[in-house]
Amino acid sequence: MPKIVDHDERRSHIVEAVTQIIIRDGFDRVTMREIAAEAGYAHGAIARYFPDKKSLLTAAFLEVFQKSHEYTLRRTEGVRGLEALRQMCLELMPLEADGPQRSRVVLSFWDRAAQDHELWEIHHENITRRRDLIRGFLTEAREDGELAEEVDIEDAVNRVSAHNAGWQMMAVLVPEAANDASINTSVDSMIADLRGSV
């Protein structure tokens, strides 16, 4: 009787293997042979699910991005406004052991997306969803009277987005500066500025 293959499970396993290689060695070291060795599959099994390196990087990025989005929604359940925004930032920050590792995958994707319009579109669609979430929390903060009067919501969306992206970059490129204490202080300072004296 032929073995029944769970294609979703196999695809997920391959994506995890790619993610681990990017974290450990960088995206340039990703090859079908390396993935096959990491995942324990034949070369042909990888190509069946992912025809090229671009599709592999995209899958790894979307996996990291989607997981962080799901964790954010869980973490902000039952809270709103600036506290929800703070919880979101803490979820997205490269905190603890796996944070900088996830950031390596994101930075690898950013590098390619800056030069490839198809990847840019994928990133833009997902980052727009995240910016909508930030905008929603800031709107709640304004409705609840928490947001400083002078704060422009669209400017604040840009500030929060840049803050979060900046720390992801720092975790990879200046890891000695991106310790948990510094990141937490930065998040708290940003939230305090948004709150102002209200």
The 8 nearest C-alpha neighbors of each residue, nearest first, counted from 0:
[[1, 2, 3, 4, 5, 6, 9, 44],
 [2, 0, 3, 4, 5, 6, 44, 9],
 [1, 3, 4, 0, 5, 6, 9, 8],
 [4, 2, 1, 5, 0, 6, 9, 8],
 [5, 3, 6, 2, 9, 8, 7, 1],
 [4, 6, 8, 7, 9, 3, 10, 2],
 [5, 7, 9, 8, 4, 10, 11, 48],
 [8, 6, 10, 9, 5, 11, 12, 4],
 [7, 9, 11, 5, 6, 10, 12, 4],
 [8, 10, 12, 6, 11, 7, 13, 5],
 [9, 11, 7, 13, 12, 8, 6, 14],
 [12, 10, 14, 8, 9, 13, 7, 15],
 [13, 11, 9, 15, 10, 14, 8, 16],
 [12, 14, 16, 10, 15, 11, 38, 9],
 [15, 13, 11, 17, 16, 12, 59, 18],
 [14, 16, 18, 12, 13, 17, 11, 19],
 [17, 15, 13, 19, 14, 18, 38, 37],
 [18, 16, 14, 20, 15, 19, 34, 21],
 [17, 19, 15, 21, 16, 20, 59, 14],
 [18, 20, 22, 16, 17, 21, 23, 15],
 [19, 21, 23, 17, 22, 18, 24, 16],
 [22, 20, 25, 26, 18, 24, 19, 23],
 [23, 21, 19, 20, 100, 103, 25, 24],
 [22, 24, 20, 21, 19, 25, 100, 18],
 [23, 25, 21, 20, 22, 28, 26, 27],
 [26, 24, 21, 27, 28, 22, 23, 20],
 [25, 27, 21, 29, 28, 107, 24, 20],
 [26, 28, 29, 25, 24, 21, 30, 107],
 [29, 27, 26, 25, 24, 30, 20, 21],
 [30, 28, 26, 27, 33, 20, 21, 34],
 [31, 29, 33, 32, 34, 28, 52, 27],
 [30, 32, 34, 33, 35, 42, 45, 29],
 [31, 33, 35, 30, 34, 36, 42, 29],
 [34, 32, 30, 36, 35, 31, 37, 29],
 [35, 33, 37, 31, 36, 32, 38, 16],
 [34, 36, 40, 32, 38, 33, 39, 42],
 [37, 35, 33, 39, 34, 38, 32, 40],
 [36, 38, 34, 35, 16, 39, 33, 20],
 [39, 37, 35, 16, 40, 36, 34, 13],
 [38, 40, 36, 35, 37, 41, 34, 13],
 [41, 39, 35, 38, 44, 42, 36, 45],
 [40, 42, 44, 43, 35, 45, 39, 36],
 [41, 43, 45, 44, 35, 31, 32, 40],
 [44, 42, 46, 45, 41, 47, 40, 35],
 [43, 45, 47, 41, 42, 46, 40, 48],
 [46, 44, 43, 47, 42, 48, 49, 35],
 [47, 45, 50, 49, 43, 48, 44, 42],
 [46, 48, 44, 45, 49, 43, 50, 42],
 [49, 47, 46, 45, 50, 10, 44, 13],
 [48, 50, 46, 51, 54, 47, 45, 55],
 [51, 49, 46, 48, 47, 54, 52, 45],
 [52, 50, 53, 54, 49, 55, 46, 31],
 [53, 51, 55, 54, 56, 50, 29, 30],
 [54, 52, 56, 55, 51, 57, 118, 50],
 [53, 55, 57, 52, 56, 51, 49, 58],
 [56, 54, 52, 58, 53, 57, 49, 59],
 [55, 57, 59, 53, 58, 54, 60, 52],
 [58, 56, 54, 60, 55, 59, 61, 53],
 [57, 59, 55, 61, 56, 60, 62, 54],
 [58, 60, 56, 62, 57, 61, 14, 18],
 [61, 59, 57, 63, 62, 58, 64, 105],
 [62, 60, 64, 58, 63, 59, 65, 57],
 [61, 63, 59, 65, 60, 64, 58, 66],
 [64, 62, 60, 66, 61, 65, 67, 59],
 [63, 65, 61, 67, 62, 66, 60, 68],
 [66, 64, 68, 62, 67, 63, 61, 69],
 [65, 67, 69, 63, 68, 64, 62, 70],
 [66, 68, 70, 64, 65, 69, 71, 63],
 [69, 67, 65, 71, 66, 70, 64, 72],
 [68, 70, 66, 72, 71, 67, 65, 73],
 [71, 69, 67, 73, 68, 72, 74, 66],
 [70, 72, 74, 68, 69, 73, 87, 67],
 [73, 71, 69, 75, 70, 74, 76, 68],
 [74, 72, 70, 76, 71, 75, 69, 68],
 [73, 75, 71, 72, 76, 70, 86, 87],
 [76, 74, 83, 72, 78, 73, 71, 77],
 [75, 77, 73, 78, 74, 72, 79, 83],
 [76, 78, 75, 79, 74, 83, 73, 72],
 [79, 77, 83, 75, 76, 82, 80, 74],
 [80, 78, 83, 82, 136, 139, 81, 77],
 [79, 81, 140, 136, 139, 83, 82, 137],
 [80, 82, 84, 83, 140, 85, 136, 79],
 [81, 83, 85, 84, 80, 79, 86, 78],
 [82, 84, 79, 86, 75, 78, 81, 80],
 [85, 83, 81, 87, 82, 86, 136, 88],
 [84, 86, 82, 88, 87, 83, 81, 89],
 [87, 85, 83, 89, 84, 88, 82, 90],
 [86, 88, 84, 90, 85, 71, 89, 83],
 [89, 87, 91, 85, 90, 86, 92, 84],
 [88, 90, 86, 92, 87, 91, 85, 186],
 [91, 89, 87, 88, 92, 71, 86, 70],
 [90, 92, 88, 89, 87, 93, 67, 163],
 [91, 93, 89, 94, 90, 88, 163, 167],
 [98, 94, 92, 99, 167, 170, 91, 102],
 [95, 93, 98, 92, 179, 96, 99, 97],
 [96, 94, 98, 97, 93, 179, 99, 178],
 [95, 97, 98, 94, 99, 100, 93, 101],
 [98, 96, 100, 99, 95, 101, 94, 93],
 [93, 97, 99, 94, 101, 100, 95, 96],
 [100, 98, 102, 93, 170, 101, 97, 171],
 [101, 99, 97, 103, 102, 98, 22, 104],
 [100, 102, 98, 103, 104, 99, 97, 105],
 [101, 103, 99, 105, 100, 167, 104, 106],
 [104, 102, 106, 100, 101, 105, 22, 107],
 [103, 105, 107, 102, 101, 106, 60, 21],
 [104, 106, 102, 108, 107, 103, 60, 109],
 [107, 105, 109, 103, 108, 104, 102, 110],
 [108, 106, 104, 110, 105, 109, 103, 26],
 [107, 109, 105, 111, 106, 110, 112, 104],
 [110, 108, 106, 112, 111, 107, 113, 105],
 [109, 111, 107, 108, 113, 112, 106, 114],
 [110, 112, 108, 113, 114, 109, 115, 107],
 [113, 111, 119, 118, 109, 115, 114, 110],
 [112, 114, 111, 110, 115, 109, 119, 116],
 [115, 113, 112, 111, 116, 110, 119, 118],
 [116, 114, 112, 118, 117, 113, 111, 119],
 [117, 115, 119, 118, 120, 114, 112, 113],
 [116, 118, 120, 119, 115, 121, 112, 122],
 [119, 117, 112, 121, 120, 116, 115, 122],
 [118, 120, 112, 116, 122, 117, 121, 123],
 [119, 121, 123, 117, 118, 122, 124, 116],
 [122, 120, 118, 124, 119, 123, 125, 117],
 [121, 123, 119, 125, 120, 124, 126, 118],
 [124, 122, 120, 126, 125, 121, 127, 119],
 [123, 125, 127, 121, 122, 126, 120, 128],
 [126, 124, 128, 122, 127, 123, 121, 129],
 [125, 127, 129, 123, 128, 124, 122, 130],
 [128, 126, 130, 124, 125, 129, 123, 131],
 [129, 127, 131, 125, 126, 130, 132, 124],
 [130, 128, 126, 132, 131, 127, 133, 125],
 [129, 131, 127, 133, 132, 128, 134, 126],
 [132, 130, 134, 128, 129, 133, 135, 127],
 [131, 133, 135, 129, 130, 134, 136, 128],
 [132, 134, 130, 136, 135, 131, 156, 137],
 [135, 133, 131, 137, 132, 136, 156, 130],
 [134, 136, 132, 138, 133, 137, 131, 139],
 [137, 135, 80, 139, 133, 138, 134, 84],
 [136, 138, 140, 134, 139, 135, 80, 141],
 [139, 137, 141, 135, 140, 136, 134, 142],
 [140, 138, 80, 142, 136, 137, 141, 143],
 [141, 139, 80, 137, 145, 143, 138, 146],
 [140, 142, 146, 138, 144, 139, 143, 145],
 [143, 141, 139, 140, 144, 138, 145, 146],
 [142, 144, 140, 141, 145, 139, 80, 146],
 [143, 145, 141, 142, 146, 140, 197, 147],
 [146, 144, 140, 143, 194, 141, 197, 147],
 [145, 147, 194, 141, 140, 144, 193, 148],
 [146, 148, 195, 194, 150, 149, 197, 193],
 [149, 147, 150, 146, 197, 151, 195, 141],
 [148, 150, 147, 151, 146, 195, 193, 152],
 [151, 149, 147, 148, 152, 193, 146, 155],
 [150, 152, 154, 153, 155, 149, 148, 156],
 [151, 153, 155, 154, 156, 150, 137, 134],
 [154, 152, 156, 155, 151, 157, 134, 158],
 [153, 155, 157, 151, 152, 156, 158, 150],
 [154, 156, 158, 152, 157, 153, 159, 151],
 [157, 155, 153, 159, 154, 158, 134, 160],
 [158, 156, 160, 154, 155, 159, 161, 153],
 [157, 159, 155, 161, 160, 156, 162, 154],
 [158, 160, 162, 156, 161, 157, 155, 163],
 [161, 159, 157, 163, 162, 158, 156, 164],
 [160, 162, 164, 158, 159, 163, 165, 157],
 [163, 161, 159, 165, 160, 164, 158, 166],
 [162, 164, 160, 165, 166, 161, 159, 92],
 [165, 163, 161, 167, 166, 162, 160, 168],
 [166, 164, 162, 168, 163, 167, 161, 169],
 [165, 167, 169, 168, 163, 164, 170, 162],
 [168, 166, 164, 170, 102, 165, 169, 93],
 [167, 169, 165, 166, 171, 170, 172, 164],
 [170, 168, 173, 166, 172, 171, 167, 177],
 [171, 169, 174, 177, 99, 167, 168, 173],
 [170, 172, 169, 168, 174, 173, 99, 103],
 [171, 173, 169, 170, 174, 168, 167, 175],
 [174, 172, 169, 175, 176, 170, 171, 177],
 [175, 173, 170, 177, 176, 171, 172, 169],
 [174, 176, 173, 177, 178, 170, 169, 172],
 [177, 175, 174, 173, 178, 169, 181, 170],
 [178, 176, 174, 170, 175, 169, 181, 182],
 [177, 179, 181, 180, 176, 182, 175, 174],
 [178, 180, 182, 181, 94, 183, 177, 95],
 [181, 179, 183, 182, 178, 184, 177, 185],
 [182, 180, 184, 178, 183, 179, 185, 177],
 [181, 183, 185, 179, 184, 180, 186, 178],
 [182, 184, 186, 180, 185, 181, 179, 187],
 [185, 183, 181, 187, 182, 186, 188, 180],
 [184, 186, 182, 188, 183, 187, 181, 189],
 [187, 185, 183, 189, 188, 184, 182, 190],
 [188, 186, 184, 190, 189, 185, 191, 183],
 [187, 189, 191, 185, 186, 190, 184, 192],
 [190, 188, 192, 186, 191, 187, 185, 193],
 [189, 191, 193, 187, 192, 188, 194, 186],
 [190, 192, 194, 188, 193, 189, 195, 187],
 [193, 191, 195, 189, 194, 190, 188, 147],
 [194, 192, 190, 191, 195, 146, 147, 189],
 [193, 195, 146, 191, 147, 192, 145, 190],
 [194, 196, 147, 192, 193, 197, 191, 146],
 [195, 197, 194, 147, 192, 191, 146, 193],
 [196, 195, 147, 145, 194, 146, 144, 148]]
